[in-house]
């Protein structure tokens, strides 16, 4: 089983997601973030559950997974899975 490692950009993305949800519904921010991270943890058992980024129109060497309104970009390495970004569907970051 491969462990999840969050890159700095993805940590900032998660902090931003928390703040957005918190600003909308104060008591839902933490709960939403927990659910999102539990979904990401599914990659530990099935690292290939997402699609290749190129198939989804992302100009990056990675895989992509979708959770509600968020796009999770990740890379499967030999011993771990790196979470590169967690983007809102409103963000257009398909290029490098």
N, C-alpha and C positions, 0 to 999 in steps of 0.2 A: 504494500500500500504506500502510495506517495503522499507526502505531507504538502500542505498548502503554505506558500510564502507570499506575502503581499509586498509588492514593490511600492516605493514611496508615492508614486503617482496614484496608485489604487487606494492607498490609505487616505490620501487627500480627497479622492473621489468619494469614499465612504463617509468621511467627515462632512463633506458637502451634502451628500444625500441625507444624512441624519439631520443637518440643520434645516434643509428644505422641508422635510417631513415634520420636524419639530415645530417649525414656524407655522405650518398649516394646522397641525393637531399635536399639541404639546405632549400628550401622554402616548402618542403613537410612534414617536421617533425611535426610541430604543427598541420597541417591539418589532418595527419594520426592519431595522438593521440586523437584529438577531435572525429573523426569517431569511433575509438575504444572505447572510453569512452561512447559515445552515444549508441553504441551497448550494452555495459555492462549495461547501464541504463534501457534497456528493461526488465531486471530482476526485476525491481521494480514492474512492472505490471504482470509479469509472472515468478515467482521465480523458477518454476519447468521446465523451457524450456530446460534446459540442461539434460544430462544423469547422472545417478549415476556413480561415479568414478570407482567403481568396474567393471561395465559393460565395461568401456573403458580401463581397464588394469592398473588403478592407484591404488596403495596400500594405499589408504587414505579414510577417512570418509568425503566425500564431493560430490559435483556435478561438472560436467565438461561441458564446452561450447566452441565451436570453432568459431574463427573469422579469416578468411584468413589463415595466417601462424602461428596463435597464439592459444594457449590453455589456457582457463580461468578456474581456479579452484576456486570454491566458496562454501560456506556453508550457508544454510538457517537457521537462528535462529528465535526465537519467534517474535522479533520486527525489525530485520534488516537482511541484507544479507552481509556477510563478504567475500570480495574478497581476497583469500589467495595468489594466484600467477597468473601471466600472462606470460606464457612460450612460447618461440619460438618453432616451430616444430623441430628445430635442437637440442634442449635441451632434454636430457633423464632424466626426474625426476619422473619416474613412481613409484619408491620406496619411502619409508619414510626417 
